[in-house]
Amino acid sequence: MFEYFVYLIYRTGFALISLVPLRAAFVLGNALGFCAWLAAGKYRRLALHNINIAFGAQKSPGEMRRLVRRHFQRLGANLLCTVKLMRLSPDQILKSVTVDNIEAMAREFRAGTPVVLVLSHLATWELFAPLMPKFVGFVRNASVYQKLGNRLVVEHVRACRSRTGLELFDRREGFKPVIDLLRSGGGVGILSDQHAGDQGIWTPFFGKLASTSPLPALLAKRSRAALIAAAVYTTGTAQWRMVFTERFDIAGASVEALTSKINEIIEQQIRCAPEDGFWVHNRWKTPRPNFLLNRYKRGFFLPKNLPAEKLKPFRILIRSSNWLGDAVMSVPAVRAIKNGRPDAHVSILAPEKIASMWRLISEVDELLILPNKSLLAATRLVAQQPAFDVAILLPNSLRSAVEVWGVPRKVGYRGHARSWLLNQIVREPRRPGPPEHQAIRFLRIADDCGADVNLTVLPSLSIPQSSKPKNQTSLALCPGAEYGPAKRWLPDRFAEAAEALSNGSDAKWILFGTKNDRVVGEEIAAKLGDKCVNRIGQTTLDELISELGSCRALLTNDTGTMHLASLLGLPVVAVFGSTEPQLTEPLGESHVVVRHHVECSPCFLRECPIDFRCMKEVTTAEVVSAMMSVLR
């Protein structure tokens, strides 16, 4: 019943517009388009967004806003005129339409070559349906269409389009009849400027990757048809110009190259008359869930004249974890995201205390430092940047989701009461299994976005090594742990192990840690004497990176410094107690974890409520042996 009611309104409007003279329909449509521009805020913003992508580098904000208004007016005028024109005969239509270079298509037909006509939503694009049989009626002419939702409206539109002899093929019914028609020497028109979803080829359109239908190129390759493009431009009040290009396909060119060429031609057509474009369609839609492009059937294609570095960027904001260790373990996920599409521009939003670590990662294009502790200031910082396409949240906190409030796509785990803020919630493993390393958990976010990752193997981590030689006599020792005492091996055993490793050698220990570890550092330094340099509480993160990177190996608890060392390529011996190595062990193959799995571990407590047995079980001899193994 509702379908019929909609159809009744449609036919009533169609009949009323048909009674209006063509010039009056143009003027009326122009006025209605202006009203739509005032009222349809959602589509006005979409059109401005699209025009900014296409012309943001050439036009001022004011010029683009005026172009949006003119587009709405032109769209209204052309839509009403289309209704009127579809009731006229081809000869009556041609009183208002001039035609350029139709000979290019007729010439191919007379030579026995079929034609795939590439069309776009410019001005009164529906004019091709009644006019093509008039122009080249000596061959079969057809169009491929996609059904609308209302069955009755579809039937009426089909009748209007086919009234002069055009054949129509439903896209959903397959393309064998289309190919048969082409092989018989006929022509097929295909609208080719719409977002093609998961089945498209990602190729540049106005310099930004867009999913583009390969159908025209596929049909041309399959039937050896010529590719010709055509467009309609508005030249005045109820006056139009129809222009056909010469054949533009190249022998031996791939489907991908031809599809990219089609985008170039449609772009040129739109540049001739931007007001006639169809800007209220989301041509550069961000697909979901996989906005990274690795998994798409047809992938992406870049023409030789537009390398990846010249593409308009797909801007990805990644909210970093707040802790150094967690941030380091997220590096493989960040790299996978960066490598997920050629136009990816990765910005990291991170606290100042760990910003220096992110500067080591070449895949990071931009680093944004979180201001103080103000949530409002953080939200303002994000809002002041050029618009991001997506925000990926590595922390699970509600605050991190609020910080990126204005980004249109927000991705992350469900987290703490924040699912209502997310557009894409990362899937958790369905079946319970063994503990999952935090790096894998971060990679699962990248996987949900479409990155090419392996969730069954711990990733590698290290960055390219600097040319600065390592000091073969310097060994690093980190006896503290920011989380709490339960993660700290006994200070006297650290001293004993360090002393044992120094005996009979010229090895010198450098102690690292925060100011909270100073008491422990002084105790160990007193026992090691001149075999030790105590830098605990005295280094910035930049200095820690520089000094740690020059050492030969690190002996440590489960700390952020442990993960930083693995990033810098240092072999690590890590003593674990209250925490679980399967969750946070250092990434890489040159590390050794020393741990006794007692009945109460892992407890993940900050302080041990009983007798600290997990750490007391770890002996000095075990740690010395582990260090000797990595030093060899």
VEXDREN-2710 file (C-alpha; in Angstrom, 1 decimal):
% VEXDREN-2710
k/r/px/py/pz
1/MET/0.0/0.0/0.0
2/PHE/2.8/2.4/0.9
3/GLU/4.6/1.5/-2.3
4/TYR/1.5/2.4/-4.3
5/PHE/1.0/5.7/-2.4
6/VAL/4.6/6.8/-3.2
7/TYR/4.0/5.8/-6.9
8/LEU/0.8/7.9/-6.9
9/ILE/2.6/11.0/-5.7
10/TYR/5.4/10.3/-8.2
11/ARG/3.0/10.0/-11.2
12/THR/1.0/13.1/-10.0
13/GLY/4.2/15.2/-9.9
14/PHE/5.3/13.8/-13.3
15/ALA/2.0/14.7/-14.9
16/LEU/1.9/18.2/-13.5
17/ILE/5.5/19.0/-14.6
18/SER/4.7/17.7/-18.0
19/LEU/2.1/20.4/-18.4
20/VAL/4.6/23.2/-17.7
21/PRO/6.5/24.7/-20.7
22/LEU/10.2/23.7/-20.8
23/ARG/11.7/27.1/-20.0
24/ALA/9.2/27.6/-17.1
25/ALA/10.2/24.1/-15.8
26/PHE/13.8/25.2/-15.8
27/VAL/13.0/28.4/-13.9
28/LEU/10.8/26.7/-11.4
29/GLY/13.4/23.9/-10.8
30/ASN/16.0/26.5/-10.3
31/ALA/13.9/28.1/-7.5
32/LEU/13.1/24.7/-6.0
33/GLY/16.8/23.9/-6.0
34/PHE/17.5/27.1/-4.1
35/CYS/14.9/26.1/-1.5
36/ALA/16.5/22.7/-1.2
37/TRP/19.8/24.3/-0.7
38/LEU/18.4/26.3/2.2
39/ALA/16.5/23.4/3.8
40/ALA/18.6/20.2/3.1
41/GLY/21.5/20.9/5.5
42/LYS/22.8/17.3/5.4
43/TYR/23.1/17.3/1.6
44/ARG/24.4/20.8/1.5
45/ARG/27.3/19.7/3.8
46/LEU/27.9/16.6/1.7
47/ALA/28.1/18.6/-1.5
48/LEU/30.5/21.0/0.2
49/HIS/32.6/18.1/1.4
50/ASN/32.8/16.6/-2.0
51/ILE/33.5/20.0/-3.7
52/ASN/36.3/20.6/-1.2
53/ILE/37.9/17.3/-2.1
54/ALA/37.7/18.2/-5.8
55/PHE/38.5/21.9/-5.8
56/GLY/39.8/22.7/-2.3
57/ALA/43.2/23.6/-3.7
58/GLN/41.9/25.9/-6.5
59/LYS/38.9/27.6/-4.9
60/SER/38.4/29.7/-1.8
61/PRO/35.9/28.6/0.9
62/GLY/33.5/31.3/-0.3
63/GLU/33.8/30.2/-4.0
64/MET/33.0/26.6/-2.9
65/ARG/30.0/27.6/-0.9
66/ARG/28.6/29.6/-3.9
67/LEU/29.3/26.6/-6.1
68/VAL/27.2/24.4/-3.8
69/ARG/24.3/26.8/-4.0
70/ARG/24.5/27.0/-7.8
71/HIS/24.7/23.2/-8.0
72/PHE/21.5/22.8/-6.0
73/GLN/19.8/25.3/-8.3
74/ARG/21.1/23.7/-11.5
75/LEU/20.2/20.2/-10.2
76/GLY/16.6/21.3/-9.5
77/ALA/16.3/22.9/-12.9
78/ASN/17.7/19.9/-14.8
79/LEU/15.6/17.4/-12.8
80/LEU/12.4/19.2/-13.6
81/CYS/13.4/19.6/-17.3
82/THR/14.3/15.9/-17.5
83/VAL/10.7/15.0/-16.6
84/LYS/9.4/17.4/-19.3
85/LEU/11.9/16.2/-21.9
86/MET/11.1/12.5/-21.4
87/ARG/7.6/13.2/-22.8
88/LEU/8.9/14.9/-26.0
89/SER/10.0/13.2/-29.2
90/PRO/13.7/13.1/-30.2
91/ASP/13.1/15.8/-32.8
92/GLN/11.5/18.1/-30.2
93/ILE/14.3/17.4/-27.7
94/LEU/16.9/18.4/-30.3
95/LYS/15.4/21.9/-30.5
96/SER/17.0/22.5/-27.1
97/VAL/20.1/20.3/-27.4
98/THR/23.2/20.7/-29.6
99/VAL/25.3/17.7/-30.3
100/ASP/29.1/17.6/-30.8
101/ASN/31.1/14.7/-32.4
102/ILE/28.4/12.1/-32.6
103/GLU/30.4/11.0/-35.7
104/ALA/33.0/9.4/-33.3
105/MET/30.5/6.8/-32.3
106/ALA/28.8/6.3/-35.6
107/ARG/32.2/5.8/-37.3
108/GLU/32.9/2.8/-34.9
109/PHE/29.5/1.3/-35.6
110/ARG/29.9/1.5/-39.3
111/ALA/33.3/-0.2/-39.1
112/GLY/31.6/-3.1/-37.3
113/THR/33.0/-2.2/-33.8
114/PRO/30.7/-2.2/-30.8
115/VAL/30.8/0.7/-28.4
116/VAL/30.7/1.0/-24.6
117/LEU/29.5/4.5/-24.0
118/VAL/30.7/5.9/-20.6
119/LEU/28.2/8.3/-19.1
120/SER/28.2/10.4/-16.0
121/HIS/25.5/12.2/-13.9
122/LEU/26.0/15.6/-15.5
123/ALA/23.1/18.0/-16.2
124/THR/20.2/16.1/-18.0
125/TRP/21.9/12.8/-18.3
126/GLU/18.6/11.0/-19.1
127/LEU/18.6/12.5/-22.5
128/PHE/20.8/9.7/-23.8
129/ALA/18.0/7.2/-23.5
130/PRO/15.6/8.8/-26.1
131/LEU/18.4/10.2/-28.3
132/MET/20.8/7.3/-28.9
133/PRO/18.3/5.3/-31.1
134/LYS/17.8/8.6/-33.0
135/PHE/21.6/9.1/-33.5
136/VAL/22.7/5.5/-34.3
137/GLY/19.5/3.6/-34.8
138/PHE/21.1/1.3/-37.4
139/VAL/22.5/-0.8/-34.5
140/ARG/21.0/-2.1/-31.3
141/ASN/21.3/0.4/-28.4
142/ALA/21.0/-0.5/-24.7
143/SER/21.7/0.7/-21.2
144/VAL/22.6/-1.1/-18.0
145/TYR/20.6/0.1/-15.0
146/GLN/20.2/-0.6/-11.3
147/LYS/16.6/-1.0/-9.9
148/LEU/15.1/1.6/-7.6
149/GLY/13.3/0.4/-4.4
150/ASN/9.8/1.0/-5.7
151/ARG/8.7/-1.6/-8.2
152/LEU/6.0/0.6/-9.7
153/VAL/8.3/3.6/-10.2
154/VAL/10.9/1.3/-11.8
155/GLU/8.4/0.1/-14.4
156/HIS/7.4/3.6/-15.3
157/VAL/11.1/4.7/-15.6
158/ARG/11.8/1.7/-17.8
159/ALA/8.9/2.6/-20.0
160/CYS/10.1/6.2/-20.4
161/ARG/13.6/5.2/-21.2
162/SER/12.7/2.5/-23.7
163/ARG/10.0/4.4/-25.6
164/THR/12.2/5.2/-28.6
165/GLY/13.8/1.8/-28.8
166/LEU/16.5/1.6/-26.2
167/GLU/17.0/-1.8/-24.6
168/LEU/17.4/-2.0/-20.9
169/PHE/19.4/-4.6/-18.9
170/ASP/19.1/-5.0/-15.1
171/ARG/22.6/-5.1/-13.6
172/ARG/21.5/-7.8/-11.1
173/GLU/20.5/-10.2/-13.8
174/GLY/24.0/-10.7/-15.1
175/PHE/25.9/-9.4/-18.1
176/LYS/25.7/-12.2/-20.6
177/PRO/22.9/-10.5/-22.6
178/VAL/24.9/-7.2/-22.6
179/ILE/28.0/-9.0/-24.0
180/ASP/25.9/-10.7/-26.6
181/LEU/24.5/-7.4/-27.7
182/LEU/28.0/-5.9/-28.0
183/ARG/29.3/-8.9/-29.9
184/SER/26.5/-8.3/-32.4
185/GLY/27.9/-4.9/-33.0
186/GLY/25.6/-2.8/-30.8
187/GLY/26.2/-0.2/-28.2
188/VAL/25.7/0.0/-24.4
189/GLY/25.7/3.1/-22.2
190/ILE/26.8/2.8/-18.6
191/LEU/26.7/5.5/-15.8
192/SER/30.2/5.2/-14.4
193/ASP/30.7/8.0/-11.8
194/GLN/29.1/6.3/-8.8
195/HIS/30.7/4.7/-5.7
196/ALA/31.2/1.1/-6.6
197/GLY/31.4/-0.4/-3.1
198/ASP/33.4/-3.5/-2.4
199/GLN/33.5/-4.6/-6.1
200/GLY/35.2/-1.6/-7.4
201/ILE/38.8/-0.7/-8.3
202/TRP/40.2/2.0/-6.0
203/THR/41.7/4.5/-8.4
204/PRO/42.1/8.3/-8.2
205/PHE/39.2/10.6/-8.9
206/PHE/40.2/14.3/-8.5
207/GLY/43.4/13.0/-7.0
208/LYS/41.7/11.0/-4.2
209/LEU/41.1/7.2/-4.2
210/ALA/37.5/6.3/-5.0
211/SER/35.9/2.9/-5.6
212/THR/35.2/2.8/-9.3
213/SER/33.1/0.3/-11.3
214/PRO/35.3/-1.7/-13.7
215/LEU/32.2/-2.7/-15.7
216/PRO/32.8/-0.5/-18.8
217/ALA/36.4/-1.7/-19.1
218/LEU/35.5/-5.3/-18.5
219/LEU/32.8/-5.2/-21.1
220/ALA/35.0/-3.5/-23.6
221/LYS/37.8/-6.0/-23.0
222/ARG/35.4/-9.0/-23.2
223/SER/33.7/-7.9/-26.5
224/ARG/36.6/-5.9/-28.1
225/ALA/34.4/-2.8/-28.0
226/ALA/35.5/0.8/-28.3
227/LEU/35.3/3.0/-25.2
228/ILE/33.8/6.4/-25.9
229/ALA/32.6/8.9/-23.2
230/ALA/29.8/11.4/-23.5
231/ALA/28.5/14.2/-21.3
232/VAL/25.7/16.8/-21.2
233/TYR/26.3/20.4/-20.2
234/THR/23.8/23.2/-19.4
235/THR/24.5/26.1/-21.7
236/GLY/21.5/28.4/-20.8
237/THR/17.9/28.4/-19.7
238/ALA/16.5/25.1/-21.0
239/GLN/19.5/24.7/-23.4
240/TRP/22.1/21.9/-23.3
241/ARG/25.1/20.7/-25.2
242/MET/25.9/16.9/-25.7
243/VAL/29.5/16.1/-26.3
244/PHE/31.1/12.8/-27.4
245/THR/34.8/12.1/-27.1
246/GLU/36.9/10.1/-29.5
247/ARG/37.6/6.5/-28.8
248/PHE/40.1/6.5/-25.8
249/ASP/40.8/2.8/-25.1
250/ILE/44.3/1.6/-25.7
251/ALA/45.1/-1.8/-27.2
252/GLY/46.5/-4.1/-24.5
253/ALA/45.6/-1.8/-21.6
254/SER/44.5/-3.5/-18.4
255/VAL/41.0/-3.3/-17.0
256/GLU/42.6/-1.3/-14.1
257/ALA/44.3/1.2/-16.4
258/LEU/41.1/1.7/-18.5
259/THR/39.0/2.2/-15.4
260/SER/41.5/4.8/-14.1
261/LYS/41.4/6.5/-17.6
262/ILE/37.6/6.7/-17.3
263/ASN/37.9/8.5/-14.0
264/GLU/40.3/11.0/-15.6
265/ILE/37.8/11.7/-18.5
266/ILE/34.8/12.1/-16.2
267/GLU/36.9/14.5/-14.0
268/GLN/37.7/16.6/-17.1
269/GLN/34.0/16.7/-18.0
270/ILE/33.0/17.9/-14.5
271/ARG/35.7/20.6/-14.6
272/CYS/34.1/22.0/-17.7
273/ALA/30.8/22.6/-15.8
274/PRO/31.2/22.0/-12.0
275/GLU/27.6/23.2/-11.4
276/ASP/26.3/20.3/-13.5
277/GLY/28.1/17.7/-11.4
278/PHE/26.2/15.4/-9.0
279/TRP/27.8/16.5/-5.8
280/VAL/25.1/15.1/-3.4
281/HIS/26.3/11.6/-4.0
282/ASN/29.1/10.3/-1.6
283/ARG/31.6/9.5/-4.3
284/TRP/34.5/9.1/-1.8
285/LYS/32.6/7.1/0.7
286/THR/34.6/5.5/3.5
287/PRO/33.7/1.8/3.3
288/ARG/32.9/-0.2/6.3
289/PRO/34.3/-2.1/8.0
290/ASN/37.5/-2.3/5.8
291/PHE/38.5/1.2/5.0
292/LEU/42.0/-0.2/4.4
293/LEU/42.3/-1.7/0.9
294/ASN/44.3/-4.9/1.2
295/ARG/41.3/-7.2/1.2
296/TYR/39.3/-5.7/-1.7
297/LYS/38.9/-8.1/-4.6
298/ARG/40.3/-5.6/-7.2
299/GLY/42.6/-3.6/-4.9
300/PHE/43.8/-0.2/-6.1
301/PHE/45.5/1.1/-9.2
302/LEU/47.6/4.2/-9.6
303/PRO/48.3/5.7/-13.0
304/LYS/52.0/6.4/-13.7
305/ASN/51.3/10.2/-13.8
306/LEU/50.0/10.1/-10.2
307/PRO/52.3/8.3/-7.7
308/ALA/51.2/7.6/-4.2
309/GLU/52.9/10.6/-2.7
310/LYS/50.8/12.9/-4.8
311/LEU/47.4/11.4/-3.8
312/LYS/45.1/13.4/-1.6
313/PRO/45.6/11.7/1.7
314/PHE/43.2/9.5/3.6
315/ARG/43.8/10.9/7.0
316/ILE/43.9/8.5/9.9
317/LEU/44.2/9.6/13.5
318/ILE/45.5/7.0/15.9
319/ARG/45.0/7.7/19.6
320/SER/48.1/6.3/21.3
321/SER/48.2/4.3/24.5
322/ASN/49.3/6.4/27.5
323/TRP/52.0/4.1/28.7
324/LEU/55.4/3.6/27.0
325/GLY/55.2/-0.2/26.9
326/ASP/51.7/-0.4/25.5
327/ALA/52.6/2.3/22.9
328/VAL/55.6/0.2/21.8
329/MET/53.5/-2.9/21.5
330/SER/51.1/-1.1/19.3
331/VAL/53.8/-0.2/16.7
332/PRO/53.2/-3.3/14.5
333/ALA/49.5/-2.4/14.3
334/VAL/50.3/1.2/13.4
335/ARG/52.7/-0.1/10.7
336/ALA/50.0/-2.4/9.3
337/ILE/47.5/0.4/9.2
338/LYS/49.9/2.7/7.4
339/ASN/50.7/0.0/4.8
340/GLY/46.9/-0.7/4.4
341/ARG/46.5/1.8/1.6
342/PRO/48.9/4.0/-0.5
343/ASP/47.2/7.3/0.5
344/ALA/47.3/6.7/4.2
345/HIS/48.4/9.7/6.2
346/VAL/48.9/8.6/9.8
347/SER/48.7/11.1/12.7
348/ILE/49.5/9.9/16.2
349/LEU/47.8/11.6/19.2
350/ALA/49.9/10.9/22.2
351/PRO/50.8/12.2/25.7
352/GLU/54.0/14.3/25.7
353/LYS/55.8/11.8/28.0
354/ILE/55.9/9.2/25.3
355/ALA/56.0/11.4/22.2
356/SER/59.8/10.8/21.6
357/MET/59.1/7.1/21.0
358/TRP/56.7/7.8/18.2
359/ARG/59.3/10.0/16.5
360/LEU/61.3/6.8/15.9
361/ILE/58.6/5.2/13.8
362/SER/59.0/6.2/10.1
363/GLU/55.4/5.2/9.3
364/VAL/54.1/8.1/11.4
365/ASP/53.5/11.1/9.3
366/GLU/52.5/13.5/12.0
367/LEU/52.6/13.6/15.8
368/LEU/50.1/15.6/17.8
369/ILE/50.9/16.1/21.5
370/LEU/48.0/16.0/23.9
371/PRO/47.8/19.3/25.9
372/ASN/48.0/19.1/29.7
373/LYS/45.1/17.1/31.3
374/SER/42.2/19.1/29.9
375/LEU/39.7/17.0/27.9
376/LEU/38.3/20.2/26.3
377/ALA/41.8/21.2/25.1
378/ALA/42.4/17.7/23.6
379/THR/39.1/17.8/21.8
380/ARG/39.9/21.3/20.5
381/LEU/43.3/20.2/19.3
382/VAL/41.8/17.4/17.2
383/ALA/39.1/19.8/15.8
384/GLN/41.7/22.3/14.7
385/GLN/43.4/19.9/12.4
386/PRO/42.5/19.3/8.8
387/ALA/39.6/16.9/8.8
388/PHE/40.4/13.2/9.6
389/ASP/38.6/10.4/7.7
390/VAL/38.8/8.0/10.6
391/ALA/40.1/7.8/14.2
392/ILE/41.5/4.6/15.7
393/LEU/41.5/4.3/19.5
394/LEU/44.1/2.1/21.0
395/PRO/43.2/2.8/24.7
396/ASN/39.9/1.4/26.0
397/SER/39.0/4.6/27.9
398/LEU/35.8/6.7/27.5
399/ARG/38.0/9.8/27.5
400/SER/39.9/8.7/24.3
401/ALA/36.6/8.4/22.4
402/VAL/35.4/11.8/23.6
403/GLU/38.7/13.4/22.5
404/VAL/38.0/12.5/18.8
405/TRP/34.3/13.3/19.0
406/GLY/34.3/15.2/15.7
407/VAL/35.9/12.5/13.5
408/PRO/33.2/10.9/11.4
409/ARG/34.4/7.3/11.8
410/LYS/35.7/6.1/15.2
411/VAL/37.1/2.6/15.6
412/GLY/38.0/0.7/18.8
413/TYR/37.2/-2.0/21.3
414/ARG/33.9/-1.6/23.2
415/GLY/35.9/-0.3/26.2
416/HIS/34.4/1.4/29.3
417/ALA/30.8/2.5/28.5
418/ARG/31.8/4.1/25.2
419/SER/30.3/1.9/22.6
420/TRP/27.7/4.6/21.8
421/LEU/30.5/6.8/20.7
422/LEU/32.0/4.3/18.3
423/ASN/31.0/3.7/14.7
424/GLN/33.0/0.5/14.4
425/ILE/33.5/-1.8/17.4
426/VAL/36.4/-4.2/17.0
427/ARG/35.4/-7.8/17.3
428/GLU/36.7/-9.8/20.3
429/PRO/37.7/-13.5/19.9
430/ARG/34.5/-15.6/20.1
431/ARG/36.1/-18.6/21.9
432/PRO/38.1/-18.4/25.1
433/GLY/41.7/-19.4/24.5
434/PRO/45.2/-18.9/25.9
435/PRO/46.2/-15.4/26.9
436/GLU/46.7/-13.1/23.9
437/HIS/49.7/-10.8/23.7
438/GLN/48.9/-7.2/23.8
439/ALA/50.6/-6.7/20.5
440/ILE/48.1/-9.2/18.9
441/ARG/45.2/-7.4/20.6
442/PHE/46.4/-4.1/18.9
443/LEU/46.8/-6.0/15.6
444/ARG/43.2/-7.2/15.9
445/ILE/42.2/-3.5/15.6
446/ALA/44.2/-3.2/12.4
447/ASP/42.7/-6.4/11.2
448/ASP/39.2/-5.1/11.8
449/CYS/40.1/-2.1/9.6
450/GLY/41.2/-4.3/6.8
451/ALA/45.0/-4.5/7.3
452/ASP/47.1/-7.5/6.2
453/VAL/48.1/-9.0/9.5
454/ASN/48.9/-12.4/11.0
455/LEU/47.1/-12.9/14.3
456/THR/48.7/-16.2/15.1
457/VAL/52.4/-15.1/15.3
458/LEU/54.0/-12.4/17.4
459/PRO/55.1/-9.6/15.1
460/SER/58.7/-8.3/14.7
461/LEU/59.3/-4.8/16.1
462/SER/62.8/-3.3/15.7
463/ILE/63.4/-0.1/13.8
464/PRO/66.3/0.4/11.3
465/GLN/69.5/0.6/13.3
466/SER/71.4/3.9/13.3
467/SER/75.0/4.1/12.1
468/LYS/76.1/4.9/15.6
469/PRO/78.1/1.9/16.9
470/LYS/77.1/0.2/20.1
471/ASN/79.4/0.4/23.1
472/GLN/80.4/-3.2/23.6
473/THR/81.2/-2.7/27.3
474/SER/78.0/-0.9/28.3
475/LEU/75.1/-3.0/29.7
476/ALA/71.8/-1.4/30.8
477/LEU/69.9/-2.2/34.0
478/CYS/66.4/-1.1/34.8
479/PRO/65.6/-2.3/38.4
480/GLY/62.3/-0.4/38.8
481/ALA/58.8/-0.7/37.5
482/GLU/56.3/2.2/37.2
483/TYR/53.3/-0.1/37.9
484/GLY/54.3/-1.0/41.4
485/PRO/56.6/-3.1/43.7
486/ALA/55.0/-6.4/42.7
487/LYS/56.7/-6.2/39.3
488/ARG/60.2/-5.5/40.8
489/TRP/62.8/-8.2/41.3
490/LEU/64.8/-7.9/44.5
491/PRO/67.4/-5.0/44.3
492/ASP/70.1/-7.0/46.0
493/ARG/69.8/-9.8/43.4
494/PHE/70.0/-7.3/40.6
495/ALA/73.2/-6.1/42.2
496/GLU/74.5/-9.6/42.6
497/ALA/73.8/-10.5/39.0
498/ALA/75.3/-7.3/37.7
499/GLU/78.4/-7.8/39.8
500/ALA/78.8/-11.4/38.7
501/LEU/78.6/-10.4/35.1
502/SER/81.1/-7.6/35.6
503/ASN/83.7/-9.8/37.3
504/GLY/86.7/-10.5/35.0
505/SER/85.5/-8.1/32.3
506/ASP/85.5/-4.4/31.6
507/ALA/81.7/-4.3/31.4
508/LYS/80.1/-1.1/32.8
509/TRP/76.5/-0.9/33.9
510/ILE/74.2/2.0/33.2
511/LEU/71.2/2.2/35.5
512/PHE/67.9/3.6/34.1
513/GLY/64.6/4.4/35.7
514/THR/62.3/7.1/36.9
515/LYS/62.8/9.3/39.9
516/ASN/60.6/6.9/41.9
517/ASP/63.4/4.3/41.5
518/ARG/66.2/6.5/43.0
519/VAL/66.4/4.6/46.3
520/VAL/66.7/1.3/44.6
521/GLY/69.2/2.8/42.1
522/GLU/71.4/4.2/44.9
523/GLU/71.4/0.8/46.7
524/ILE/72.6/-1.0/43.5
525/ALA/75.1/1.7/42.6
526/ALA/76.7/1.5/46.0
527/LYS/77.3/-2.2/45.5
528/LEU/78.7/-1.9/42.0
529/GLY/80.9/1.0/42.7
530/ASP/82.9/2.2/39.6
531/LYS/81.4/-0.5/37.5
532/CYS/78.2/1.5/37.4
533/VAL/76.8/4.8/36.1
534/ASN/73.6/5.8/37.9
535/ARG/71.2/7.6/35.5
536/ILE/68.0/6.8/37.3
537/GLY/65.7/9.8/37.4
538/GLN/68.1/11.9/35.3
539/THR/67.1/11.2/31.7
540/THR/64.4/12.5/29.5
541/LEU/62.9/9.9/27.1
542/ASP/65.0/11.3/24.3
543/GLU/68.1/10.8/26.4
544/LEU/67.0/7.3/27.4
545/ILE/66.5/6.4/23.8
546/SER/70.0/7.7/22.9
547/GLU/71.8/6.1/25.8
548/LEU/69.9/2.9/25.9
549/GLY/70.4/2.5/22.1
550/SER/74.2/2.5/22.5
551/CYS/74.2/-0.3/25.1
552/ARG/74.8/-4.0/24.3
553/ALA/71.9/-5.5/26.2
554/LEU/69.3/-4.8/28.9
555/LEU/68.5/-6.5/32.2
556/THR/65.1/-5.4/33.5
557/ASN/61.8/-6.0/35.1
558/ASP/58.6/-6.0/33.0
559/THR/58.8/-2.3/32.2
560/GLY/58.3/0.2/29.4
561/THR/62.1/0.4/29.1
562/MET/62.0/-3.3/28.3
563/HIS/59.7/-2.7/25.3
564/LEU/61.7/0.3/24.3
565/ALA/64.9/-1.8/24.2
566/SER/63.2/-4.4/22.0
567/LEU/62.2/-1.5/19.6
568/LEU/65.8/-0.3/19.6
569/GLY/67.0/-3.8/18.8
570/LEU/68.7/-4.5/22.1
571/PRO/68.7/-8.1/23.5
572/VAL/66.7/-8.2/26.7
573/VAL/66.6/-10.4/29.8
574/ALA/63.3/-9.6/31.6
575/VAL/62.3/-10.9/35.1
576/PHE/58.6/-11.5/35.4
577/GLY/56.6/-12.1/38.5
578/SER/53.1/-10.7/39.1
579/THR/52.5/-10.2/35.4
580/GLU/52.1/-12.6/32.5
581/PRO/54.8/-12.9/29.8
582/GLN/52.2/-14.2/27.3
583/LEU/50.5/-10.9/27.5
584/THR/53.5/-8.5/27.6
585/GLU/56.8/-10.2/26.9
586/PRO/59.2/-8.2/24.7
587/LEU/58.7/-8.6/21.0
588/GLY/61.5/-10.3/19.0
589/GLU/63.6/-13.4/19.1
590/SER/66.7/-12.2/20.9
591/HIS/65.1/-11.9/24.3
592/VAL/64.9/-14.2/27.4
593/VAL/62.1/-14.1/30.0
594/VAL/63.0/-15.4/33.5
595/ARG/60.0/-16.4/35.4
596/HIS/58.7/-19.0/38.0
597/HIS/55.0/-19.7/37.6
598/VAL/54.0/-20.1/41.2
599/GLU/50.4/-20.9/42.2
600/CYS/49.3/-17.3/42.7
601/SER/50.8/-15.8/39.6
602/PRO/50.0/-13.9/37.5
603/CYS/48.0/-11.8/40.0
604/PHE/48.5/-8.4/38.3
605/LEU/48.5/-6.6/41.7
606/ARG/50.6/-3.5/42.3
607/GLU/51.8/-4.9/45.7
608/CYS/52.2/-8.5/46.9
609/PRO/49.8/-9.2/49.7
610/ILE/51.7/-12.3/50.9
611/ASP/55.3/-13.4/50.7
612/PHE/56.5/-12.2/47.2
613/ARG/57.2/-15.8/46.2
614/CYS/57.1/-15.3/42.5
615/MET/60.1/-13.0/42.5
616/LYS/62.0/-14.8/45.3
617/GLU/61.9/-18.0/43.3
618/VAL/64.0/-16.3/40.6
619/THR/67.7/-16.8/41.4
620/THR/70.7/-14.8/40.6
621/ALA/72.3/-17.7/38.8
622/GLU/69.3/-18.0/36.5
623/VAL/69.5/-14.4/35.5
624/VAL/73.3/-14.4/35.1
625/SER/72.9/-17.5/32.8
626/ALA/70.2/-15.8/30.8
627/MET/72.3/-12.6/30.3
628/MET/75.3/-14.7/29.2
629/SER/73.1/-16.4/26.6
630/VAL/72.0/-13.1/25.0
631/LEU/75.5/-11.6/25.2
632/ARG/76.9/-14.5/23.3
END
